[in-house]
Amino acid sequence: MTDQVLTFIENGVGRIRLNRPKAIHALTPEMCEAINDALLEWAQDDSVLAVIIDHTEGRGFCAGGDIALIANSAKADCIEAERFFHVEYRMNHLLFVYPKPIAAFIDGIVMGGGVGISLPARFRIATERTTFAMPETGIGLFPDVGGGWFLPRLPGRVGAWLAATGSRIDGADCAAIGIATHYIHSDKLDSIKARIMADPLGMGEILDENAEVPPSSKLEANRADIDRLFASDKAEEIVAALKDDGGDWAAKQLSVLATKSPQTIKVALRQLVEGGRKTDFADNMAMEFGLACAIIRRPDFVEGVRAVIFDKDNAPNWSPATLEDASDAMIDAIFAPLPSEKQWTPLPQLAEVG
């Protein structure tokens, strides 16, 4: 057990409270294991009627996963990194198939691993403080933790834009595109959680009663440009469309894309195509585990983490350095299936859940 996440039952509600405030509640393998253990236990406990996921103090819900652990492992034998991805993806899948209603309060920063722990929830509550992003292409990773399933199912080409650019959006944007099911001001959250604790079976109705009309979405104002300029699944064609447009918004996207790993922009765009075709979330997570095992062995991940997380010079030396040099054969190799003995599988206890 770890004190980095608090799991307990309160008045018929299973509580999962992320508790690493100095790290903006970034997930560790131990946290994922503790969450899995609690969820499996509560699934068999008839006294638990609903689940709430939130965080203790701090300015964010969850800033991602323990990138330093993954990068340090990638520099060595990759064993700890692969173990982390395996248990984290099992948690993502368990949340997705969980038989009891889950509400995730995505108040503050929600990125990477924080997306994976919240988007599978039935109810997702954004606030005026929410900042949502999948920024992985900026560190040579890819939008994992279920991004291959959720992003292509967002309206239009929003998912491709979020995946390639790592752009940040706010709570109103999240509500506009369905990432959030409810938008509620942060100062009301404690009283709403108290009401749910008093009436766990009424969770959905309580959230509906307290939902607010969000402010205008800045993302929606750019939807036409996103859908038009990010229409292709080919990175080179997106860049060509942005250059041909010549507008200020297009120029900004070009400058953002220029800072990202060319290899992982291509991986992310193909991931969304492949994930969009899948009909089982478990199949998506198996694909993403294979991608993770391949990506951490490529030079861009360690270099991206060095530049953005460790040294903070924000000057990664990507290899390959251009989209053109990130060949189809290279991307195909990253998507090659893992050997059967290494493939990801859901939690074996899931047969007992439901």
ABEGO torsion letter per residue (X at the ends): XBAABBBBBBGGBBBBBBBBAAAGGBBBAAAAAAAAAAAAAAAABAABABBBBBBBBEABABAEBBAAAAAAAAABAGAAAAAAAAAAAAAAAAAAABABBBBBBBBEBBBEAAAAAAAABABBBBBAABBBBBAAAAAGBBBBGGAAAAAAABBEAAAAAAAAAGBBBBAAAAAAAGABABBBBAAAAAAAAAAAAABAAAAAAAAAAABBBBBBBAAAAAAAAAAAAAABABAAAAAAAAAAAGBAAAAAAAAAAAABBAAAAAAAAAAAAAAAABABAAAAAAAAAAAAAAAAABAAAAAAAAAAAAAGAGBBBBOBABAAABBAAAAAAAABBBBAAABBBBBAAAAABX
